[in-house]
C-alpha cells in the first residue's frame, strides 16, 4: 500500500557534509539567523504559527536560567493532632489548589489572548478536531543532537510512524519532547547534562512544540538554549511571550503531560525499565496514567493506615511505660528514707569542722610572730659576717697587685737568659762553619796536585784528536767546493718542481671534493631507497600513531626492556646479545632502538616471538590495502608467541607489560584458491593472497580470523542483483569452499568495494540465513605499499644512483693517474731536499769540528801552564786559612763576655722567684680563711630564706583559713554560729569527735555523691509523676486519632475502590480482546491483589497464556520468552490508552523482540485504535460503567519509532514519516526530483 504522504526533497544545506538532513517541505525562514528550515516529516496540512507573532516577541535583555522543579511535599499529620485541625488544614489546602488552578487557567487564557500565534488555520481545524487536548501539532528543532536545521515535524492524528535506520536521529525527537516540555534527563535514563544534547560545536539551540488547546486555539512552547562558559542558559517562551519555569510546570498539569510515566511515554532507553517494574510499581504507574488523583488518594490511604498502625503501637508502648514508671517510683521512695540519717551526721560534722578551722587559725597566728623574731636575729648575724668577708677580700686584692709586679720582673730576666742561650747556639754553628772552611781549602790543594799528575796521559790523547779533526775539516771543505758548482741549476729545478706539485695538489683537491659529493649523494639515494622499501618500520610507526596512547606506551616500554626480557627468560644466549651490544653505541637513543629492533628480528628468525604483527604484513595489492587493514587491524598491535608452553614468558608479556598476546595451535590451516568458475562469477582473490608474511603468522591469525573463507569480489557481482541471485552466488561459494577445505562451511565473509558482507546459514534450519553488510572507509592509515608513484620515484632514484656511480669511477681513475705523476715529482723534489739537508749537516759538522779543535788546543795550553797554577792556588789557600782563624778568635771573646752576664741574670732571677712564691703562699692562706667566712654567710642566707618561706606559707594558711571560716559561717545560721562559739573543746578532742563521725560516714562512701543521689531521686520521683500524667493525656489523644483514622478510611475507600475495580474491569476487557485480536489462541487477564480489605498495599499482575490448553502465568523472565513479554507489554500499554487524558503517546522501537506476524498484528491493532468507528465496532464494552465515560469519537495520537518497516503492513490510517539522515544516505540523491 502507498503511504499517504508524498515526499519532496531539496538540496542539503552544505555540500561538505555527505549525510545532511533532507528537506521534505518548502524552505521557510523561521529564525532571525536566516537559517534554512528543513521539514523533517510531511503529513497532511497542519497548523502553523503566524509569523507576525514571532516578530512581535522581543529578545530578552537578560538570559533566564532553568529553575529546578519546586518540591510540593506536604508535611505528614502527627498522630497527636486532633481531627478539627486536620479538616481546617485540608480545607485551606483545597482552597489554595483551586486558586492555583484558576490562576493557571487565567494565565494561559491571557497568553492565548495576547498572542495571535495560537490561532488554528481553518483548513486544518477539521482534520485535528478529534485530537485530545495536549496533542502535538508541530515540533521544530534547531542544532539539536544530530540535526542542524531548523527542521520541522508536522504531526497528524492517529498513528505517526517514524521510520529510519539506526543512528539517524529518531531518539533525538523523543529527547526534544522531554526537554522542550520542561522535563529533565531522568525521564530518558541518558546523559544527565543538557549541554551534551546540543549539537557539538554549536552555541545556540532551540526546541519549539505546538500543543492543541481547544478547537480554535493552540499553545506554542519554545525553549531557547545558549551555551556560556560550558553552562546552558535557557529562555522559555509561551506563544512568543517570555515566561518562567513555574508556568511550564503549570502547562504540564493543565495538559496532562505525564512524560515521566512509562505507560504513556516510553523512550528506547526505558523499554527494559518497564519490564523490571514489580506489581506494586505497575499498579502505581497505572493509576498515574489514568488519573493522578487516584494515585494521590491511594497514597493518602496508605499514609492513614501507616499512621493508624504507628498510633496503635504507641498506645501499647505508653500503657507499658506507665506501669514501669509506677514501679520505679515505689523503689525510689524507699531509697529516699536512708538519706535522712545521713543529713543529721553531715550537720554535726559541719559544725565541728568550723570550730577546728578557728582553733588552727589562732595557732598559725602565734607561729607567724615567732617566724618574724627569728628572721630579725639572722639578718643581724648576716651583716657581721659580711664585714669580715669584705676585709679579707681587700687583702686578697693587695696580694694580686704585688704578685703581678714581681711576675713581670721574673719574665724579663727569663727572656734575657733565653736570648743569651740562642746566641750561644748561633756562635757554635759559626765556629763549626769556619772549621769546615779550613778543611775544605786544604782538600782543594791536595786535589789540584793529584789532577796535575793524572792529566799527563790526557795530553797525549788531546794531541791525537787535534790531528784527526784537522784531517776531517779538509774533507768537508773539498765537498763544499764541488757542490757550489751545481748549486744554481739545482735551485731552478726545485722551483719548477714546487709549482708543478702545487698545481697537482689543487687538481687532486678538486677531484677529491667531487668524489666526496658523489659518495654522499649515493648514500642519500641509497637511504631513500632503503626507507621507501622498509615497509616494516613504516607500518610499525603508523600503527603506533593510530592506537591509543596507553597501548603505544606499553609497546614502547616492551621494546625498551626487550634486552632484559630476553636475558630473564633465556630466549637467546647472553654471548649473542653481548656481541650485538658491541655493534651499537648504547649511549645514543637511536642506537638503542636499532639494538632492540635487531633483538626483535632475531626472536622472529628463531620462531620464538613475532611482534607487533603489523611489521610482518606486506600488502601485495595496494588496490585493496584498506580491506586488508580493516580485516587485520584488531591484531596489528598483537604479539604472536610460538611456544605457548613457555608460561613464564606469556605471563610476563600479559601481566607485566599488558600486551595483547596470541599463541599458536598445533593445527595447520588449509587455504582456498580462486578457481576459474569463481573468477567468472566475480571473485578477485582470497584475503590471505593480498599480503606476504611468514607462514607462522598466517596460521596464527587463522585461529582468530576467518582467513580461509574471506575473499574480495567485483562490484558487479551484487550490484542491481535480486535477492535470489545474491543467494545463488553465496550458496555457490559455500559449496566451493566446503569442497576445497573438505569440511562443511555455513558462513561467508567477503568484501565488495567499500562494503563488507557477512552471510551465515542457520545451524538449526538450512533454509534460514542471515545476510548483513556494513560500510567501511576506503582509506588506509597503517599498511604501506609501493604504489606506481613510489615505483616511478624509485626508478628515478636508481637511474640517478647509476649515473653517480659511473661519474665516481671516472673520478677515481683520474685521481689514480694524478697520484702517479705526483709521486714521481715528489721523489725528485725529495732528492733535492735531501742533498740540501746533507749540505746543512756538513756545515754544522764543520762548525762543530772547528769548535772541538779550539777546545782541544785550549786544554793542551792549560796543561802546559799547570805548574804555575798550583803555586798560585797554594798562596790563596794560606790567605783564606789565616782570615778564618782571625774570625774564630773574635767569636770566642764575645762568647766569654756573654757567659759572665748570664751568671749575673741567674742570681737575680732566683731572688725574684723566692719573693714571688712568698706572696703566693700568703694569698692562698687568706683565700682559705675567706672561703670559710663565705660558707658561713651563705648558710645564714639560706636560713633566712627558709624562715621567710615559712613565714609566707604561714601567712597564706592564715588567709585561706580566714576565707574558709568566712564562707562556712556565711552558710550557717545565727543559732549555728552561737553553737560553734559555745564549743570549748581543745583541738585533740575535736579531732576525736570528727574521727567518730568519719567512721559513721564510711557507711556512705561518698557523701557528696550520696547527697547528689538524694537530690536526683527527688527530681526523678517528680519527673516520673509528670511523665505518667503526660502519657495518660497522650493515650486519650491517640484513641481520638485512631477513631478519626477509622472514619477517614471508611469514607475514602468505598468510592476509590469502586472506581479502581471498574478500571480493572475495563482493562481486563481491553487486554483480553486485544490478545484475541492478535491471535485467537492468545488470552490474558489483569488481576488486582490486595493485602487487606483496606487496600493497604495493592499489586497488579498481568497474566497471559499463548495456548488454549496452557494455564495463565504472570509476566516474568522464567515463564515467557522475550518476544512474548514484549507483545504482552505492548498490549497492556494499548489497553490503558482510552482511560488516560494524555494528548499523545510515544513508543520507541515497540517492535523490539517481535516476529513479523505479531509486529504486523500490532500495527493492525494500532490502526483500529486510531479509528473511532472500527474501535467501537470491534472492542465495544457491554458493561454499564459508573465512573468511566468511554470516548469512542476522540482519535488518539501515537508516535511510533522503528528502525524498519515490515512488508505488507496496511498504511491506510497510518502517517509514515521517513528520516533521511545517518549512514547510507547519499548526498544529492533527490536533486533530479526537484
Secondary structure, 3 states (H helix, E strand, C coil): CCCCCCCCCCCCCCCCCCCCCCCCCCCCCCCCCCCCCEEEECCCCCCCCCHHHHHHCCCCCCCCCCCCCCCCCCCCCCCCCCHHHHHHHHHHHHHHHHHHHHHHHHHHHHHHHHCCCCECCHHHHCCCCCCCCCCEEEEEEEEECCEEEEEEEECCCEEEEEECCCCCCHHHHHHHHHHHCCCCHHHCCCCCCHHHCECCCCCEEEEEEEEECCCCEEEEEEEEEEEECCEEEEEEEECCEEECHHHHHHHHHHCCCCCCCCCCEECHHHHHHHHCCCHHHHHHHHHHHHCHHHHHHHHHHHHHHHHHHHHHHHHHHHHHHHHHHHHHHHHHHHHHHHHHHHHHHHHHHHHHHHHHHHHHHHHHHHHHHHHHHHHHHHHHHHHHHHHHHHHHHHHHHHHHHHHHHHHHHHHHHHHHHHHHHHHHHHHHHHHHHHHHHHHHHHHHHHHHHHHHHHHHHHHHHHHHHHHHHHHHHHHHHHHHHHHHHCHHHHHHHHHHHHHHHHHHHHHHHHHHHHHHHHHHHHHHHHHHHHHHHCHHHHHHHHHHHHCCHHHHHHHHHHHHCHHHHHHHCCCCCHHHHHHHHHCCCCCCHHHHHHHHHHHHHHHHHCCCEEECHHHHCEECCHHHHHHHHHHHHHHCCCEEECCCCCHHHHHHHHHHCCCCEEECCCCCCCCCCCCHHHHHCCEEEEHHHHEECCHHHHHHHHCCCCCCCEEEECHHHCCCCCHHHHHHHHHHHHHHHHHHHCCCCCEEEEEECCEEEEEEECCCCCCCEEEEEEECCCCCCCCCCCCHHHHHHHHHHHHHHHHHHHHHHHHHHHHHHHHHHHHHHHHHHHHHHHHHHHHHHHHHHHHHHHHHHHHHHHHHHHHHCHHHHHHHHHHHHHHHHHHHHHHHHHHHHHHHHHHHHHHHHHHHHHHHHHHHHHHHHHHHHHHHHHHHHHHHHHHHHHHHHHHHHHHHHHHHHHHHHHHHHHHHHHHCCHHHHHHHHHCCCCHHHHHHHHHHHHHHHCCCCCHHHHHHHHHHHHHHHHHHHHHHHHHHHHHHHHHHHHHHHHHHHHHHHHHHHHHHHHHHHHHHHHHHHHHHHHCCCCEEEEEEEECCCCCCCEEEEEEEECCCCCCCEECCCCCCCHHHHHHHHHHHHHHCHHHCCCCCEEEECCCCCCCHHHHHHHHHHHHHHCCHHHHHHHCCCCCCCCCCCCCCCCCCEEEEEECCCCCCCCCCCEEEEECCCCCCCCCCCCHHHC
